Amino acid sequence: MSERVRFTSELLERRPCADEAGQERRVKSRYSGAWICALEALTPVCIQSAFAKLTDKDKAFLPGSSLRGMVRNVAEVLGAGCAEFHEGRPEPPEILATPCTEEAACLVCRVFGFVHGDYSWAGEVRFHDTLSAAVPWVKFGLSRAGFGGGGDGEEGWRVFPHRLPKLPEGRIRCAATGSKFQFRVDYLNLDAEEYGLVKFALTLQHGEIDLCHKLGYQKAQGLGSVLIRTPNDKSAPIGPDIERYLATRSFAEFQGYRRYR
Ligand SMILES: [Zn+2]
C-alpha cells in the first residue's frame, strides 16, 4: 500500500556544482573506485596510538592515517612527490623542498592532499581504518640499537629495509607475524599516471616486482614489515606510465631494501 504527498509548489533552487565546497563528482574518463586490501604482517606490527590501551583480549585495528602515510611515503620515494613531510637531515634539493600550491601541486600532493597557507586540498584517495581483527599479540622491549648503516647523513629519503627483528621481550604490544587485516581505499578521478602510481605504491606488485611495506613503530628494528594484496581485484591494471618511475635509481635502491623472500 502507498499514499501520495503533493509535489512542492515552491520554486526549486539550482546552482552550479562547481561553486559547491567539497563537491565530489566522478569524471567518466578518469579512474574512480575502491580497492579492498588484505594486509599480512611479515614481522610484528605496532601502531602505538592504536595499541597502547589494548589488552591481550582486545581486537586490533590499523588506522587509515597510518596506512595512507605509508603509501604516500612510497610514492614520494618513487619520485612523484615533493618533500612536504620530509623531516630532519639531509635537506632535500630545492626542487623538492619548494612547497606545492593550489596553482602547482605535485602528483603526490594532488592525490594524497596537502595544505598550503589557507588552501587545503583533501586529495583523491581515502584510506579507511582496517576492520577490527583478532590477532595473536606479542610484546617487545624498546631498542635503540640496530640502526646500523641507517643512511643518516647520506642524501635521500630515509627508508627502512625489511629485516627480521631481534628485540628483547618487553611491554610494546605488537600484532604478531601472520596477523591479517582488511581495509578499503577509495579513489576518485585519478588520471592514468596517478592511478598507476597509487596502485603500485599500495600493492608494490607489478610484473616480477613483489615487495613489502614498512608500517608503524620501531621499523628500524625490524617491526612493521607488511604485505598488501588486493584479492579479487577487478580494477584496471597498472598502465605504462609506471615504467618511468620503475626505471629510476631511486626505485632500484628501494627495491633492494624491500624484497622479502
Ligand atoms: Zn607536493
Boltz pocket constraint, residues with backbone or C-beta under 6 A from the ligand:
constraints:
  - pocket:
      binder: B
      contacts: [[A, 81], [A, 82], [A, 83], [A, 84], [A, 98], [A, 99], [A, 100], [A, 105], [A, 106], [A, 107], [A, 108], [A, 109], [A, 110], [A, 114]]
      max_distance: 6.0
